[in-house]
Amino acid sequence: MAHVAHEKTKLLNRLRRIRGQVEAIERAVENDKECARVLQQATACRGALEGFIAEVIEDHIREHMIDEGAAKSDPRVQAAEELVAIVHSYLR
């Protein structure tokens, strides 16, 4: 997981915001809010969760698939960066 304290803090903050979004959806359902509002909150929550997943995948790729001293011109580094871009295009 996040190998740097800053990254860990960032991920935990993101999860706390997602928890708040889920709690807001729960309150909306409990209070019989209109379907459109519940769906809007749910899709926002899904987007936030997808963003979290993208961050974790990116962290994994950068920490475990790229050699620390590898040059940016290394084909493996370039392939890993392309993979990160693909993940972000699908999950953000």
N, CA, C and O atoms as a GROMACS GRO file, in nm:
protein
  368
    1MET      N    1   0.084  -0.118   0.000
    1MET     CA    2   0.000   0.000   0.000
    1MET      C    3   0.088   0.123   0.000
    1MET      O    4   0.208   0.115  -0.026
    2ALA      N    5   0.027   0.235   0.029
    2ALA     CA    6   0.100   0.361   0.020
    2ALA      C    7   0.230   0.352   0.099
    2ALA      O    8   0.230   0.338   0.221
    3HIS      N    9   0.339   0.362   0.027
    3HIS     CA   10   0.469   0.345   0.088
    3HIS      C   11   0.525   0.475   0.143
    3HIS      O   12   0.630   0.476   0.207
    4VAL      N   13   0.455   0.583   0.120
    4VAL     CA   14   0.498   0.713   0.168
    4VAL      C   15   0.388   0.765   0.260
    4VAL      O   16   0.269   0.754   0.228
    5ALA      N   17   0.426   0.821   0.374
    5ALA     CA   18   0.328   0.868   0.472
    5ALA      C   19   0.231   0.967   0.410
    5ALA      O   20   0.111   0.963   0.440
    6HIS      N   21   0.279   1.056   0.325
    6HIS     CA   22   0.192   1.154   0.260
    6HIS      C   23   0.085   1.086   0.176
    6HIS      O   24  -0.032   1.126   0.179
    7GLU      N   25   0.124   0.983   0.102
    7GLU     CA   26   0.029   0.911   0.019
    7GLU      C   27  -0.074   0.838   0.105
    7GLU      O   28  -0.192   0.834   0.071
    8LYS      N   29  -0.029   0.780   0.214
    8LYS     CA   30  -0.121   0.711   0.305
    8LYS      C   31  -0.223   0.808   0.360
    8LYS      O   32  -0.342   0.777   0.365
    9THR      N   33  -0.179   0.924   0.403
    9THR     CA   34  -0.270   1.026   0.456
    9THR      C   35  -0.371   1.068   0.350
    9THR      O   36  -0.489   1.085   0.378
   10LYS      N   37  -0.322   1.085   0.227
   10LYS     CA   38  -0.410   1.125   0.117
   10LYS      C   39  -0.518   1.019   0.092
   10LYS      O   40  -0.635   1.052   0.073
   11LEU      N   41  -0.477   0.891   0.093
   11LEU     CA   42  -0.573   0.783   0.071
   11LEU      C   43  -0.674   0.774   0.185
   11LEU      O   44  -0.794   0.755   0.161
   12LEU      N   45  -0.627   0.788   0.308
   12LEU     CA   46  -0.719   0.783   0.422
   12LEU      C   47  -0.817   0.899   0.419
   12LEU      O   48  -0.935   0.880   0.450
   13ASN      N   49  -0.772   1.017   0.382
   13ASN     CA   50  -0.864   1.131   0.370
   13ASN      C   51  -0.968   1.107   0.262
   13ASN      O   52  -1.085   1.142   0.279
   14ARG      N   53  -0.926   1.047   0.152
   14ARG     CA   54  -1.019   1.015   0.044
   14ARG      C   55  -1.125   0.916   0.093
   14ARG      O   56  -1.243   0.931   0.063
   15LEU      N   57  -1.082   0.813   0.168
   15LEU     CA   58  -1.176   0.715   0.222
   15LEU      C   59  -1.274   0.779   0.320
   15LEU      O   60  -1.391   0.742   0.323
   16ARG      N   61  -1.227   0.873   0.399
   16ARG     CA   62  -1.316   0.941   0.494
   16ARG      C   63  -1.422   1.024   0.420
   16ARG      O   64  -1.537   1.030   0.463
   17ARG      N   65  -1.382   1.086   0.309
   17ARG     CA   66  -1.480   1.161   0.229
   17ARG      C   67  -1.583   1.065   0.168
   17ARG      O   68  -1.702   1.096   0.164
   18ILE      N   69  -1.536   0.950   0.122
   18ILE     CA   70  -1.628   0.849   0.065
   18ILE      C   71  -1.725   0.802   0.173
   18ILE      O   72  -1.844   0.788   0.147
   19ARG      N   73  -1.674   0.777   0.294
   19ARG     CA   74  -1.762   0.736   0.404
   19ARG      C   75  -1.870   0.843   0.427
   19ARG      O   76  -1.987   0.810   0.446
   20GLY      N   77  -1.831   0.968   0.425
   20GLY     CA   78  -1.928   1.076   0.441
   20GLY      C   79  -2.032   1.076   0.330
   20GLY      O   80  -2.150   1.102   0.355
   21GLN      N   81  -1.989   1.048   0.208
   21GLN     CA   82  -2.083   1.042   0.096
   21GLN      C   83  -2.182   0.926   0.114
   21GLN      O   84  -2.301   0.942   0.088
   22VAL      N   85  -2.132   0.811   0.157
   22VAL     CA   86  -2.220   0.696   0.179
   22VAL      C   87  -2.320   0.727   0.290
   22VAL      O   88  -2.438   0.691   0.280
   23GLU      N   89  -2.275   0.792   0.395
   23GLU     CA   90  -2.365   0.829   0.504
   23GLU      C   91  -2.471   0.928   0.455
   23GLU      O   92  -2.586   0.922   0.500
   24ALA      N   93  -2.434   1.018   0.365
   24ALA     CA   94  -2.532   1.112   0.309
   24ALA      C   95  -2.636   1.038   0.226
   24ALA      O   96  -2.754   1.074   0.228
   25ILE      N   97  -2.594   0.935   0.153
   25ILE     CA   98  -2.690   0.854   0.076
   25ILE      C   99  -2.785   0.784   0.172
   25ILE      O  100  -2.906   0.780   0.149
   26GLU      N  101  -2.730   0.728   0.278
   26GLU     CA  102  -2.813   0.659   0.377
   26GLU      C  103  -2.918   0.755   0.437
   26GLU      O  104  -3.035   0.719   0.451
   27ARG      N  105  -2.874   0.875   0.471
   27ARG     CA  106  -2.968   0.974   0.526
   27ARG      C  107  -3.075   1.011   0.424
   27ARG      O  108  -3.192   1.027   0.459
   28ALA      N  109  -3.035   1.024   0.299
   28ALA     CA  110  -3.131   1.059   0.194
   28ALA      C  111  -3.237   0.951   0.179
   28ALA      O  112  -3.355   0.981   0.163
   29VAL      N  113  -3.195   0.825   0.184
   29VAL     CA  114  -3.291   0.715   0.174
   29VAL      C  115  -3.381   0.712   0.297
   29VAL      O  116  -3.502   0.696   0.285
   30GLU      N  117  -3.323   0.728   0.415
   30GLU     CA  118  -3.402   0.728   0.539
   30GLU      C  119  -3.506   0.839   0.540
   30GLU      O  120  -3.615   0.822   0.593
   31ASN      N  121  -3.470   0.954   0.480
   31ASN     CA  122  -3.559   1.070   0.480
   31ASN      C  123  -3.646   1.078   0.355
   31ASN      O  124  -3.706   1.182   0.328
   32ASP      N  125  -3.653   0.969   0.281
   32ASP     CA  126  -3.738   0.961   0.161
   32ASP      C  127  -3.714   1.074   0.061
   32ASP      O  128  -3.809   1.130   0.006
   33LYS      N  129  -3.588   1.106   0.039
   33LYS     CA  130  -3.555   1.208  -0.061
   33LYS      C  131  -3.588   1.153  -0.199
   33LYS      O  132  -3.600   1.031  -0.217
   34GLU      N  133  -3.603   1.242  -0.296
   34GLU     CA  134  -3.640   1.198  -0.430
   34GLU      C  135  -3.530   1.114  -0.493
   34GLU      O  136  -3.412   1.130  -0.463
   35CYS      N  137  -3.572   1.024  -0.580
   35CYS     CA  138  -3.481   0.928  -0.642
   35CYS      C  139  -3.365   0.996  -0.713
   35CYS      O  140  -3.251   0.950  -0.706
   36ALA      N  141  -3.392   1.106  -0.782
   36ALA     CA  142  -3.288   1.174  -0.858
   36ALA      C  143  -3.176   1.220  -0.765
   36ALA      O  144  -3.058   1.211  -0.799
   37ARG      N  145  -3.212   1.270  -0.649
   37ARG     CA  146  -3.111   1.317  -0.554
   37ARG      C  147  -3.028   1.200  -0.500
   37ARG      O  148  -2.906   1.211  -0.488
   38VAL      N  149  -3.093   1.089  -0.468
   38VAL     CA  150  -3.023   0.970  -0.419
   38VAL      C  151  -2.928   0.918  -0.528
   38VAL      O  152  -2.813   0.885  -0.500
   39LEU      N  153  -2.977   0.912  -0.650
   39LEU     CA  154  -2.892   0.864  -0.760
   39LEU      C  155  -2.774   0.957  -0.784
   39LEU      O  156  -2.663   0.910  -0.811
   40GLN      N  157  -2.795   1.086  -0.774
   40GLN     CA  158  -2.687   1.182  -0.792
   40GLN      C  159  -2.579   1.162  -0.686
   40GLN      O  160  -2.460   1.162  -0.716
   41GLN      N  161  -2.622   1.144  -0.562
   41GLN     CA  162  -2.526   1.120  -0.454
   41GLN      C  163  -2.455   0.986  -0.472
   41GLN      O  164  -2.335   0.975  -0.446
   42ALA      N  165  -2.527   0.886  -0.516
   42ALA     CA  166  -2.468   0.754  -0.535
   42ALA      C  167  -2.364   0.756  -0.648
   42ALA      O  168  -2.258   0.695  -0.635
   43THR      N  169  -2.394   0.825  -0.755
   43THR     CA  170  -2.296   0.831  -0.865
   43THR      C  171  -2.174   0.912  -0.825
   43THR      O  172  -2.063   0.880  -0.868
   44ALA      N  173  -2.192   1.015  -0.744
   44ALA     CA  174  -2.077   1.090  -0.694
   44ALA      C  175  -1.990   1.001  -0.606
   44ALA      O  176  -1.867   1.006  -0.613
   45CYS      N  177  -2.054   0.919  -0.525
   45CYS     CA  178  -1.982   0.826  -0.438
   45CYS      C  179  -1.907   0.721  -0.521
   45CYS      O  180  -1.792   0.688  -0.492
   46ARG      N  181  -1.972   0.671  -0.624
   46ARG     CA  182  -1.906   0.574  -0.712
   46ARG      C  183  -1.784   0.636  -0.777
   46ARG      O  184  -1.679   0.572  -0.787
   47GLY      N  185  -1.795   0.760  -0.822
   47GLY     CA  186  -1.682   0.829  -0.882
   47GLY      C  187  -1.567   0.845  -0.784
   47GLY      O  188  -1.450   0.827  -0.820
   48ALA      N  189  -1.600   0.878  -0.661
   48ALA     CA  190  -1.497   0.893  -0.558
   48ALA      C  191  -1.428   0.760  -0.530
   48ALA      O  192  -1.307   0.756  -0.512
   49LEU      N  193  -1.505   0.652  -0.526
   49LEU     CA  194  -1.448   0.520  -0.502
   49LEU      C  195  -1.360   0.477  -0.620
   49LEU      O  196  -1.254   0.418  -0.600
   50GLU      N  197  -1.403   0.506  -0.741
   50GLU     CA  198  -1.322   0.474  -0.858
   50GLU      C  199  -1.191   0.553  -0.856
   50GLU      O  200  -1.086   0.500  -0.894
   51GLY      N  201  -1.197   0.678  -0.811
   51GLY     CA  202  -1.075   0.757  -0.797
   51GLY      C  203  -0.980   0.696  -0.696
   51GLY      O  204  -0.859   0.695  -0.716
   52PHE      N  205  -1.036   0.646  -0.585
   52PHE     CA  206  -0.955   0.580  -0.483
   52PHE      C  207  -0.888   0.456  -0.542
   52PHE      O  208  -0.768   0.434  -0.523
   53ILE      N  209  -0.965   0.376  -0.614
   53ILE     CA  210  -0.912   0.254  -0.675
   53ILE      C  211  -0.799   0.290  -0.773
   53ILE      O  212  -0.695   0.224  -0.775
   54ALA      N  213  -0.819   0.394  -0.853
   54ALA     CA  214  -0.716   0.436  -0.948
   54ALA      C  215  -0.587   0.476  -0.875
   54ALA      O  216  -0.478   0.442  -0.920
   55GLU      N  217  -0.600   0.546  -0.763
   55GLU     CA  218  -0.482   0.585  -0.686
   55GLU      C  219  -0.408   0.464  -0.633
   55GLU      O  220  -0.285   0.460  -0.638
   56VAL      N  221  -0.480   0.365  -0.582
   56VAL     CA  222  -0.416   0.246  -0.528
   56VAL      C  223  -0.346   0.168  -0.639
   56VAL      O  224  -0.234   0.120  -0.620
   57ILE      N  225  -0.411   0.155  -0.754
   57ILE     CA  226  -0.349   0.084  -0.866
   57ILE      C  227  -0.224   0.159  -0.912
   57ILE      O  228  -0.120   0.097  -0.937
   58GLU      N  229  -0.234   0.291  -0.924
   58GLU     CA  230  -0.118   0.369  -0.965
   58GLU      C  231  -0.003   0.352  -0.865
   58GLU      O  232   0.112   0.335  -0.906
   59ASP      N  233  -0.033   0.358  -0.738
   59ASP     CA  234   0.069   0.340  -0.634
   59ASP      C  235   0.135   0.202  -0.650
   59ASP      O  236   0.257   0.190  -0.642
   60HIS      N  237   0.054   0.101  -0.672
   60HIS     CA  238   0.108  -0.034  -0.689
   60HIS      C  239   0.201  -0.041  -0.810
   60HIS      O  240   0.310  -0.097  -0.802
   61ILE      N  241   0.158   0.014  -0.920
   61ILE     CA  242   0.239   0.010  -1.042
   61ILE      C  243   0.372   0.081  -1.019
   61ILE      O  244   0.478   0.028  -1.051
   62ARG      N  245   0.365   0.200  -0.963
   62ARG     CA  246   0.488   0.278  -0.943
   62ARG      C  247   0.582   0.215  -0.840
   62ARG      O  248   0.704   0.225  -0.854
   63GLU      N  249   0.528   0.150  -0.739
   63GLU     CA  250   0.612   0.094  -0.633
   63GLU      C  251   0.662  -0.047  -0.665
   63GLU      O  252   0.771  -0.084  -0.620
   64HIS      N  253   0.587  -0.125  -0.740
   64HIS     CA  254   0.621  -0.266  -0.757
   64HIS      C  255   0.656  -0.307  -0.900
   64HIS      O  256   0.707  -0.417  -0.922
   65MET      N  257   0.630  -0.221  -0.996
   65MET     CA  258   0.654  -0.261  -1.134
   65MET      C  259   0.763  -0.178  -1.201
   65MET      O  260   0.809  -0.211  -1.310
   66ILE      N  261   0.805  -0.070  -1.136
   66ILE     CA  262   0.908   0.016  -1.194
   66ILE      C  263   1.028   0.012  -1.102
   66ILE      O  264   1.017   0.038  -0.982
   67ASP      N  265   1.144  -0.022  -1.157
   67ASP     CA  266   1.266  -0.021  -1.078
   67ASP      C  267   1.297   0.122  -1.036
   67ASP      O  268   1.286   0.216  -1.116
   68GLU      N  269   1.336   0.138  -0.911
   68GLU     CA  270   1.358   0.271  -0.854
   68GLU      C  271   1.458   0.354  -0.935
   68GLU      O  272   1.436   0.474  -0.954
   69GLY      N  273   1.565   0.293  -0.982
   69GLY     CA  274   1.667   0.368  -1.054
   69GLY      C  275   1.649   0.369  -1.205
   69GLY      O  276   1.735   0.420  -1.276
   70ALA      N  277   1.540   0.315  -1.254
   70ALA     CA  278   1.520   0.304  -1.399
   70ALA      C  279   1.502   0.441  -1.463
   70ALA      O  280   1.439   0.530  -1.406
   71ALA      N  281   1.559   0.455  -1.580
   71ALA     CA  282   1.546   0.579  -1.656
   71ALA      C  283   1.408   0.587  -1.719
   71ALA      O  284   1.345   0.486  -1.750
   72LYS      N  285   1.361   0.710  -1.739
   72LYS     CA  286   1.230   0.729  -1.800
   72LYS      C  287   1.226   0.674  -1.942
   72LYS      O  288   1.118   0.644  -1.995
   73SER      N  289   1.342   0.661  -2.005
   73SER     CA  290   1.347   0.607  -2.141
   73SER      C  291   1.340   0.455  -2.144
   73SER      O  292   1.328   0.396  -2.252
   74ASP      N  293   1.349   0.391  -2.029
   74ASP     CA  294   1.340   0.245  -2.020
   74ASP      C  295   1.201   0.202  -2.070
   74ASP      O  296   1.100   0.254  -2.023
   75PRO      N  297   1.196   0.106  -2.164
   75PRO     CA  298   1.066   0.063  -2.218
   75PRO      C  299   0.969   0.013  -2.110
   75PRO      O  300   0.848   0.030  -2.124
   76ARG      N  301   1.021  -0.048  -2.005
   76ARG     CA  302   0.933  -0.096  -1.897
   76ARG      C  303   0.871   0.021  -1.821
   76ARG      O  304   0.755   0.015  -1.781
   77VAL      N  305   0.949   0.127  -1.802
   77VAL     CA  306   0.896   0.246  -1.735
   77VAL      C  307   0.789   0.310  -1.823
   77VAL      O  308   0.684   0.350  -1.774
   78GLN      N  309   0.816   0.319  -1.951
   78GLN     CA  310   0.719   0.377  -2.044
   78GLN      C  311   0.590   0.294  -2.047
   78GLN      O  312   0.480   0.350  -2.049
   79ALA      N  313   0.604   0.162  -2.048
   79ALA     CA  314   0.486   0.075  -2.047
   79ALA      C  315   0.406   0.092  -1.918
   79ALA      O  316   0.284   0.095  -1.921
   80ALA      N  317   0.476   0.104  -1.806
   80ALA     CA  318   0.408   0.124  -1.677
   80ALA      C  319   0.335   0.258  -1.676
   80ALA      O  320   0.222   0.266  -1.627
   81GLU      N  321   0.397   0.362  -1.730
   81GLU     CA  322   0.332   0.493  -1.736
   81GLU      C  323   0.209   0.490  -1.827
   81GLU      O  324   0.108   0.554  -1.799
   82GLU      N  325   0.218   0.414  -1.936
   82GLU     CA  326   0.102   0.398  -2.025
   82GLU      C  327  -0.011   0.326  -1.951
   82GLU      O  328  -0.128   0.361  -1.966
   83LEU      N  329   0.025   0.226  -1.872
   83LEU     CA  330  -0.075   0.154  -1.794
   83LEU      C  331  -0.142   0.245  -1.693
   83LEU      O  332  -0.264   0.239  -1.674
   84VAL      N  333  -0.065   0.330  -1.628
   84VAL     CA  334  -0.122   0.427  -1.533
   84VAL      C  335  -0.221   0.518  -1.606
   84VAL      O  336  -0.330   0.545  -1.555
   85ALA      N  337  -0.184   0.564  -1.723
   85ALA     CA  338  -0.273   0.652  -1.802
   85ALA      C  339  -0.402   0.580  -1.840
   85ALA      O  340  -0.510   0.639  -1.836
   86ILE      N  341  -0.391   0.454  -1.876
   86ILE     CA  342  -0.510   0.376  -1.912
   86ILE      C  343  -0.601   0.359  -1.791
   86ILE      O  344  -0.722   0.377  -1.802
   87VAL      N  345  -0.543   0.326  -1.677
   87VAL     CA  346  -0.622   0.310  -1.554
   87VAL      C  347  -0.696   0.440  -1.523
   87VAL      O  348  -0.815   0.438  -1.490
   88HIS      N  349  -0.626   0.551  -1.535
   88HIS     CA  350  -0.689   0.679  -1.505
   88HIS      C  351  -0.801   0.712  -1.604
   88HIS      O  352  -0.902   0.770  -1.566
   89SER      N  353  -0.783   0.674  -1.730
   89SER     CA  354  -0.888   0.704  -1.828
   89SER      C  355  -1.014   0.622  -1.802
   89SER      O  356  -1.124   0.666  -1.836
   90TYR      N  357  -1.000   0.505  -1.744
   90TYR     CA  358  -1.116   0.420  -1.717
   90TYR      C  359  -1.178   0.444  -1.580
   90TYR      O  360  -1.299   0.424  -1.563
   91LEU      N  361  -1.100   0.486  -1.485
   91LEU     CA  362  -1.149   0.498  -1.348
   91LEU      C  363  -1.163   0.640  -1.297
   91LEU      O  364  -1.193   0.660  -1.179
   92ARG      N  365  -1.143   0.737  -1.379
   92ARG     CA  366  -1.158   0.876  -1.331
   92ARG      C  367  -1.248   0.954  -1.420
   92ARG      O  368  -1.272   1.072  -1.395
   0.00000   0.00000   0.00000
